[in-house]
Amino acid sequence: MDPMDFAVAFHRDAYRQGPGSDESTLQALKAVPDWTGVKSILDLGCGTGAQTMVLAMHTNAQITAVDVLPEFLEELEERARRMQVGGRVTPLLESFDELTVEPGSFELVWSEGSIYHLGFTRGLEYWKQFIAPGGHLVVSDLCWTTDERPAEIVEFWTEAYPEIATVEQKLAVIEASGYEVVDWFELPQSAWTDNYYEPIRARSPKFIEDYGKDPAAVEFVQMGLEEANLFDRFGEFYGYVFFVVKPVSTVSLTTDSL
Ligand SMILES: C[S@@+](CC[C@H](N)C(=O)[O-])C[C@H]1O[C@@H](n2cnc3c(N)ncnc32)[C@H](O)[C@@H]1O
């Protein structure tokens, strides 16, 4: 098995594949102006669809849910069917850095815990073209939440995610990428512990039982547990932050109109 197979085997039955919570998803949705009337959502890096279901249950939107892992999309489809929103959720197996969807066609572009795969700045810049006029982008991403922090955790996260930065620095990147900020908020620590690290700890022994003969599987689990342990020790210094943003409207001037 390669590392991606381990990731699938480990995470496909999980409620979420990253830090987050239904309450936070809903809080971010409600921060979008006129959210009740949103008709089209592009959910990028949807995983097995925890946030997709919240979006589907609280809007009447058609949702295109994009991921590169077919197994995750199968789970998402099954969830959507169980929750009777399958008619409004379309799974799309493709990479979110080479999207084939129509530019300018989504009132809401959503990315929960996944922009880091593409890079924060690249994601903001590339995904902007898919937002319909007047629409919004909502992303959650890893941020430093204090001005100072211990070297050990700085070293770990700078290597794992070089674009980790303070909220102020991320807000500056957002503005430099041609957006204005509508709202932002930090997710509670329980979004990591209850919905991500505790489930990782709970699933690890069975995973080792099933796949532990492969040293790569053991290494995969150890990496997850190390991250969870670091969060116990240093979680006060970083967190996931939701950003609700919209492209700055540009008025194009032609020489005729000058
Ligand atoms: C940390 S998980 C978050 C999943 C889900 N949004 C959640 O919060 O539970 C990141 C997701 O991004 C997906 N992903 C990674 N690279 C991708 C790419 N290039 N295109 C589309 N999805 C991608 C992964 O398969 C995974 O499902």
The ligand as an ORCA input file, in Angstrom:
! r2SCAN-3c Opt
* xyz 0 1
  C      -7.957     17.610      5.705
  S      -9.055     16.892      4.562
  C     -10.534     17.873      4.836
  C     -11.769     17.166      4.355
  C     -13.083     17.831      4.730
  N     -13.212     19.136      4.129
  C     -13.212     17.923      6.232
  O     -12.975     19.027      6.782
  O     -13.559     16.918      6.858
  C      -8.471     17.518      2.995
  C      -9.228     16.968      1.792
  O      -8.695     17.543      0.602
  C      -8.617     16.530     -0.384
  N      -7.619     16.928     -1.386
  C      -6.268     16.966     -1.258
  N      -5.690     17.393     -2.392
  C      -6.715     17.634     -3.259
  C      -6.770     18.108     -4.601
  N      -5.657     18.419     -5.275
  N      -7.961     18.242     -5.190
  C      -9.119     17.943     -4.511
  N      -9.133     17.498     -3.236
  C      -7.952     17.342     -2.617
  C      -8.247     15.279      0.384
  O      -8.531     14.111     -0.343
  C      -9.111     15.457      1.632
  O     -10.375     14.883      1.447
*
